[in-house]
Amino acid sequence: MEEQNSGRNRWLHIRLNKEEFNQIDKNFKASACRKRSDFVRRNLLRKPIVMKYRNESLDKLLQELIQLRTELNFMGNNFNQSVKKLHTLFEISDLRVWVMAFDSDRDRYFSLVDEIKKHIENLAQKWLQS
């Protein structure tokens, strides 16, 4: 919940050197405060400040899962394009060419899905060990 600004009509000006400002800015960015003024006010009034906590292993897991999702999206798009191509075919010879191309694509898709499954299993094992 954000504090209301009603009644705040007094200004406090301070001067900082670059290192001081950088330290305050670094601490502000590590906090859960939305505004720098709120962070500084809480510090000056000695009110509690909630700091963010980042779980690096969870961040790495999330990054790898995002990559896997991107690969799956590409595979889905390619599959959809193949099916659309199938619906536009009129001759048997075109259908034979499409079936041959689809067979090779299908094999590639299944191998990628197997690879993704193995990757997810490895990530799950790493996650459970930590």
MDAnalysis code that builds the backbone (N, CA, C; Angstrom):
import MDAnalysis as mda
import numpy as np

u = mda.Universe.empty(390, n_residues=130, atom_resindex=np.repeat(np.arange(130), 3), trajectory=True)
u.add_TopologyAttr("name", ["N", "CA", "C"] * 130)
u.add_TopologyAttr("resid", np.arange(1, 131))
u.add_TopologyAttr("resname", ["MET", "GLU", "GLU", "GLN", "ASN", "SER", "GLY", "ARG", "ASN", "ARG", "TRP", "LEU", "HIS", "ILE", "ARG", "LEU", "ASN", "LYS", "GLU", "GLU", "PHE", "ASN", "GLN", "ILE", "ASP", "LYS", "ASN", "PHE", "LYS", "ALA", "SER", "ALA", "CYS", "ARG", "LYS", "ARG", "SER", "ASP", "PHE", "VAL", "ARG", "ARG", "ASN", "LEU", "LEU", "ARG", "LYS", "PRO", "ILE", "VAL", "MET", "LYS", "TYR", "ARG", "ASN", "GLU", "SER", "LEU", "ASP", "LYS", "LEU", "LEU", "GLN", "GLU", "LEU", "ILE", "GLN", "LEU", "ARG", "THR", "GLU", "LEU", "ASN", "PHE", "MET", "GLY", "ASN", "ASN", "PHE", "ASN", "GLN", "SER", "VAL", "LYS", "LYS", "LEU", "HIS", "THR", "LEU", "PHE", "GLU", "ILE", "SER", "ASP", "LEU", "ARG", "VAL", "TRP", "VAL", "MET", "ALA", "PHE", "ASP", "SER", "ASP", "ARG", "ASP", "ARG", "TYR", "PHE", "SER", "LEU", "VAL", "ASP", "GLU", "ILE", "LYS", "LYS", "HIS", "ILE", "GLU", "ASN", "LEU", "ALA", "GLN", "LYS", "TRP", "LEU", "GLN", "SER"])
u.atoms.positions = np.array([
    [0.841, -1.177, 0.000],
    [0.000, 0.000, 0.000],
    [0.884, 1.238, 0.000],
    [0.559, 2.136, -0.862],
    [1.351, 3.347, -1.004],
    [0.777, 4.430, -0.090],
    [1.669, 5.162, 0.560],
    [1.237, 6.214, 1.464],
    [0.623, 7.358, 0.668],
    [-0.347, 8.031, 1.260],
    [-0.968, 9.164, 0.591],
    [-0.066, 10.380, 0.757],
    [-0.068, 11.242, -0.241],
    [0.785, 12.423, -0.225],
    [0.116, 13.610, 0.448],
    [-1.097, 13.461, 0.946],
    [-1.781, 14.592, 1.562],
    [-1.026, 15.029, 2.814],
    [-0.852, 16.311, 2.948],
    [-0.152, 16.855, 4.100],
    [1.352, 16.960, 3.924],
    [1.884, 16.488, 2.852],
    [3.332, 16.587, 2.629],
    [3.597, 17.850, 1.822],
    [3.805, 18.918, 2.557],
    [4.023, 20.188, 1.878],
    [5.339, 20.838, 2.304],
    [6.204, 20.062, 2.908],
    [7.525, 20.558, 3.305],
    [8.591, 19.852, 2.464],
    [9.575, 20.608, 2.055],
    [10.656, 20.077, 1.233],
    [11.915, 19.948, 2.059],
    [12.677, 18.899, 1.803],
    [13.982, 18.700, 2.420],
    [14.963, 18.467, 1.280],
    [15.887, 19.394, 1.109],
    [16.876, 19.285, 0.034],
    [18.216, 18.876, 0.646],
    [18.845, 17.883, 0.026],
    [20.190, 17.488, 0.463],
    [21.063, 17.350, -0.776],
    [22.332, 17.505, -0.561],
    [23.291, 17.337, -1.654],
    [24.129, 16.101, -1.364],
    [24.361, 15.331, -2.418],
    [25.130, 14.099, -2.309],
    [26.217, 14.098, -3.367],
    [27.309, 13.415, -3.051],
    [28.289, 13.207, -4.112],
    [27.872, 11.969, -4.909],
    [28.583, 11.689, -5.955],
    [28.194, 10.614, -6.866],
    [28.163, 9.256, -6.158],
    [29.162, 8.980, -5.320],
    [29.231, 7.695, -4.624],
    [28.064, 7.531, -3.652],
    [27.730, 8.586, -2.934],
    [26.605, 8.523, -1.993],
    [25.290, 8.264, -2.737],
    [25.100, 8.999, -3.817],
    [23.880, 8.811, -4.594],
    [23.806, 7.395, -5.160],
    [24.932, 6.885, -5.674],
    [24.953, 5.533, -6.236],
    [24.631, 4.485, -5.179],
    [25.127, 4.685, -3.963],
    [24.841, 3.746, -2.873],
    [23.353, 3.766, -2.518],
    [22.784, 4.964, -2.424],
    [21.360, 5.076, -2.123],
    [20.535, 4.467, -3.252],
    [20.931, 4.746, -4.487],
    [20.205, 4.214, -5.640],
    [20.290, 2.691, -5.688],
    [21.453, 2.151, -5.384],
    [21.631, 0.691, -5.358],
    [20.722, 0.068, -4.296],
    [20.685, 0.663, -3.113],
    [19.827, 0.148, -2.043],
    [18.351, 0.300, -2.400],
    [18.012, 1.410, -3.042],
    [16.627, 1.623, -3.469],
    [16.195, 0.547, -4.453],
    [17.036, 0.234, -5.424],
    [16.697, -0.763, -6.436],
    [16.583, -2.163, -5.835],
    [17.291, -2.401, -4.727],
    [17.217, -3.702, -4.063],
    [16.015, -3.790, -3.133],
    [15.325, -2.679, -2.938],
    [14.163, -2.664, -2.041],
    [12.887, -2.890, -2.829],
    [11.793, -3.023, -2.105],
    [10.486, -3.194, -2.738],
    [9.761, -1.860, -2.879],
    [10.416, -0.759, -2.520],
    [9.796, 0.566, -2.629],
    [9.648, 0.929, -4.108],
    [8.524, 1.555, -4.422],
    [8.278, 1.926, -5.821],
    [8.920, 3.255, -6.185],
    [9.063, 4.135, -5.199],
    [9.609, 5.462, -5.474],
    [10.823, 5.713, -4.578],
    [11.792, 6.397, -5.154],
    [13.005, 6.712, -4.404],
    [12.673, 7.584, -3.188],
    [11.743, 8.510, -3.347],
    [11.392, 9.393, -2.237],
    [10.806, 8.590, -1.071],
    [10.008, 7.579, -1.385],
    [9.454, 6.727, -0.330],
    [10.574, 5.974, 0.380],
    [11.538, 5.463, -0.394],
    [12.675, 4.741, 0.185],
    [13.485, 5.647, 1.113],
    [13.807, 6.849, 0.645],
    [14.613, 7.781, 1.450],
    [13.832, 8.202, 2.693],
    [12.549, 8.481, 2.534],
    [11.705, 8.879, 3.669],
    [11.695, 7.781, 4.726],
    [11.532, 6.536, 4.302],
    [11.514, 5.416, 5.253],
    [12.861, 5.284, 5.962],
    [13.953, 5.505, 5.230],
    [15.273, 5.464, 5.859],
    [15.425, 6.566, 6.895],
    [15.063, 7.777, 6.529],
    [15.221, 8.914, 7.449],
    [14.353, 8.771, 8.697],
    [13.166, 8.220, 8.523],
    [12.246, 8.068, 9.658],
    [12.414, 6.723, 10.360],
    [13.404, 5.964, 9.944],
    [13.734, 4.661, 10.527],
    [12.542, 3.704, 10.531],
    [11.828, 3.699, 9.417],
    [10.726, 2.760, 9.236],
    [11.272, 1.521, 8.537],
    [10.620, 0.385, 8.722],
    [11.115, -0.836, 8.072],
    [11.009, -0.755, 6.549],
    [12.013, -1.336, 5.894],
    [12.054, -1.366, 4.433],
    [12.127, -2.827, 4.010],
    [11.245, -3.212, 3.133],
    [11.232, -4.578, 2.619],
    [12.228, -4.660, 1.467],
    [13.152, -5.605, 1.567],
    [14.152, -5.778, 0.526],
    [13.751, -6.960, -0.356],
    [14.094, -6.869, -1.624],
    [13.812, -7.949, -2.570],
    [14.818, -9.061, -2.347],
    [14.368, -10.266, -2.570],
    [15.240, -11.425, -2.480],
    [15.157, -12.183, -3.793],
    [16.277, -12.408, -4.433],
    [16.301, -13.113, -5.712],
    [16.937, -14.480, -5.513],
    [16.244, -15.494, -5.956],
    [16.756, -16.848, -5.916],
    [17.423, -17.116, -7.262],
    [18.753, -17.170, -7.280],
    [19.481, -17.291, -8.546],
    [19.196, -18.608, -9.250],
    [19.050, -19.693, -8.496],
    [18.770, -20.977, -9.155],
    [17.396, -20.950, -9.804],
    [16.441, -20.285, -9.171],
    [15.121, -20.154, -9.768],
    [15.170, -19.266, -11.009],
    [15.995, -18.224, -10.975],
    [16.161, -17.363, -12.151],
    [16.743, -18.143, -13.330],
    [17.745, -18.982, -13.057],
    [18.347, -19.786, -14.125],
    [17.339, -20.780, -14.683],
    [16.579, -21.406, -13.791],
    [15.554, -22.348, -14.221],
    [14.533, -21.648, -15.104],
    [14.096, -20.483, -14.684],
    [13.115, -19.729, -15.449],
    [13.660, -19.354, -16.825],
    [14.918, -18.963, -16.884],
    [15.532, -18.584, -18.158],
    [15.575, -19.783, -19.117],
    [15.938, -20.953, -18.606],
    [15.995, -22.136, -19.464],
    [14.598, -22.557, -19.912],
    [13.614, -22.440, -19.026],
    [12.246, -22.784, -19.412],
    [11.716, -21.824, -20.474],
    [12.105, -20.575, -20.402],
    [11.697, -19.610, -21.428],
    [12.286, -20.001, -22.778],
    [13.549, -20.435, -22.790],
    [14.161, -20.883, -24.044],
    [13.430, -22.102, -24.603],
    [13.075, -23.032, -23.714],
    [12.351, -24.222, -24.166],
    [10.980, -23.847, -24.717],
    [10.303, -22.912, -24.074],
    [8.993, -22.463, -24.564],
    [9.132, -21.835, -25.946],
    [10.199, -21.070, -26.159],
    [10.430, -20.450, -27.464],
    [10.626, -21.512, -28.536],
    [11.403, -22.548, -28.226],
    [11.613, -23.630, -29.195],
    [10.292, -24.331, -29.510],
    [9.480, -24.576, -28.471],
    [8.185, -25.216, -28.706],
    [7.281, -24.338, -29.557],
    [7.327, -23.031, -29.342],
    [6.523, -22.118, -30.167],
    [6.945, -22.185, -31.629],
    [8.259, -22.230, -31.886],
    [8.739, -22.342, -33.262],
    [8.249, -23.644, -33.892],
    [8.326, -24.721, -33.117],
    [7.873, -26.011, -33.635],
    [6.387, -25.963, -33.955],
    [5.600, -25.373, -33.076],
    [4.159, -25.263, -33.314],
    [3.846, -24.431, -34.536],
    [4.569, -23.341, -34.722],
    [4.357, -22.498, -35.910],
    [4.679, -23.271, -37.188],
    [5.792, -24.002, -37.169],
    [6.162, -24.779, -38.353],
    [5.115, -25.854, -38.644],
    [4.619, -26.495, -37.614],
    [3.596, -27.527, -37.789],
    [2.320, -26.917, -38.375],
    [1.914, -25.769, -37.846],
    [0.718, -25.098, -38.372],
    [0.889, -24.726, -39.845],
    [2.072, -24.269, -40.220],
    [2.326, -23.928, -41.615],
    [2.228, -25.165, -42.506],
    [2.723, -26.294, -41.997],
    [2.637, -27.539, -42.769],
    [1.188, -27.949, -42.983],
    [0.375, -27.845, -41.955],
    [-1.033, -28.228, -42.068],
    [-1.776, -27.273, -43.006],
    [-1.466, -25.981, -42.940],
    [-2.087, -25.027, -43.867],
    [-1.722, -25.374, -45.303],
    [-0.469, -25.760, -45.511],
    [-0.023, -26.160, -46.845],
    [-0.819, -27.370, -47.321],
    [-1.090, -28.306, -46.413],
    [-1.866, -29.508, -46.756],
    [-3.257, -29.122, -47.250],
    [-3.870, -28.148, -46.610],
    [-5.230, -27.760, -46.999],
    [-5.278, -27.053, -48.352],
    [-4.144, -26.585, -48.866],
    [-4.139, -25.887, -50.157],
    [-3.791, -26.806, -51.326],
    [-3.476, -28.072, -51.046],
    [-3.073, -28.996, -52.110],
    [-4.293, -29.512, -52.872],
    [-4.131, -29.613, -54.211],
    [-5.239, -30.067, -55.052],
    [-4.910, -31.363, -55.785],
    [-3.646, -31.641, -56.026],
    [-3.270, -32.801, -56.826],
    [-2.596, -33.857, -55.953],
    [-2.676, -35.089, -56.395],
    [-2.098, -36.212, -55.664],
    [-0.572, -36.080, -55.592],
    [0.054, -35.615, -56.667],
    [1.521, -35.492, -56.666],
    [1.964, -34.473, -55.614],
    [1.204, -33.389, -55.479],
    [1.522, -32.399, -54.446],
    [1.389, -33.006, -53.055],
    [0.381, -33.862, -52.910],
    [0.147, -34.498, -51.617],
    [1.307, -35.420, -51.251],
    [1.829, -36.154, -52.244],
    [2.971, -37.051, -51.987],
    [4.193, -36.264, -51.529],
    [4.452, -35.145, -52.196],
    [5.600, -34.302, -51.809],
    [5.394, -33.782, -50.390],
    [4.163, -33.370, -50.090],
    [3.889, -32.844, -48.745],
    [4.086, -33.925, -47.686],
    [3.613, -35.144, -47.966],
    [3.739, -36.247, -47.006],
    [5.204, -36.546, -46.741],
    [6.032, -36.542, -47.765],
    [7.460, -36.816, -47.576],
    [8.113, -35.715, -46.738],
    [7.768, -34.471, -47.045],
    [8.340, -33.366, -46.278],
    [7.831, -33.401, -44.840],
    [6.546, -33.741, -44.674],
    [5.979, -33.788, -43.332],
    [6.598, -34.899, -42.500],
    [6.910, -36.044, -43.130],
    [7.548, -37.151, -42.403],
    [8.886, -36.716, -41.818],
    [9.688, -36.031, -42.613],
    [10.991, -35.585, -42.093],
    [10.802, -34.529, -41.001],
    [9.838, -33.627, -41.195],
    [9.562, -32.622, -40.163],
    [9.048, -33.274, -38.886],
    [8.168, -34.270, -39.052],
    [7.612, -34.957, -37.880],
    [8.720, -35.623, -37.075],
    [9.645, -36.294, -37.749],
    [10.760, -36.936, -37.056],
    [11.598, -35.904, -36.309],
    [11.819, -34.772, -36.946],
    [12.595, -33.705, -36.303],
    [11.845, -33.159, -35.089],
    [10.522, -32.986, -35.226],
    [9.711, -32.485, -34.109],
    [9.768, -33.444, -32.929],
    [9.606, -34.733, -33.211],
    [9.620, -35.710, -32.124],
    [10.976, -35.772, -31.438],
    [12.048, -35.663, -32.223],
    [13.373, -35.675, -31.586],
    [13.574, -34.428, -30.736],
    [13.081, -33.275, -31.211],
    [13.176, -32.056, -30.398],
    [12.336, -32.161, -29.134],
    [11.159, -32.741, -29.241],
    [10.308, -32.912, -28.057],
    [10.986, -33.846, -27.061],
    [11.593, -34.920, -27.541],
    [12.327, -35.815, -26.641],
    [13.487, -35.097, -25.963],
    [14.192, -34.286, -26.741],
    [15.309, -33.514, -26.183],
    [14.808, -32.539, -25.115],
    [13.690, -31.899, -25.383],
    [13.119, -30.952, -24.413],
    [12.674, -31.686, -23.154],
    [12.073, -32.856, -23.313],
    [11.668, -33.647, -22.148],
    [12.873, -34.003, -21.284],
    [13.952, -34.442, -21.933],
    [15.169, -34.787, -21.185],
    [15.719, -33.559, -20.471],
    [15.688, -32.433, -21.145],
    [16.190, -31.196, -20.557],
    [15.351, -30.807, -19.335],
    [14.051, -30.945, -19.451],
    [13.175, -30.622, -18.320],
    [13.426, -31.587, -17.163],
    [13.633, -32.868, -17.462],
    [13.933, -33.835, -16.406],
    [15.239, -33.485, -15.703],
    [16.257, -33.075, -16.478],
    [17.530, -32.661, -15.872],
    [17.341, -31.440, -14.986],
    [16.552, -30.474, -15.461],
    [16.284, -29.281, -14.651],
    [15.548, -29.645, -13.369],
    [14.595, -30.563, -13.481],
    [13.859, -30.988, -12.290],
    [14.781, -31.659, -11.296],
    [15.696, -32.498, -11.772],
    [16.649, -33.152, -10.879],
    [17.566, -32.141, -10.192],
    [18.056, -31.180, -10.955],
    [18.888, -30.120, -10.371],
    [18.113, -29.349, -9.324],
    [16.853, -29.044, -9.654],
    [16.018, -28.258, -8.748],
    [15.774, -29.023, -7.449],
    [15.527, -30.334, -7.558],
    [15.244, -31.131, -6.375],
    [16.492, -31.304, -5.501],
    [17.679, -31.284, -6.110],
    [18.920, -31.448, -5.341],
    [19.293, -30.192, -4.585],
    [18.847, -29.031, -5.056],
    [19.245, -27.788, -4.383],
    [18.313, -27.437, -3.257],
])
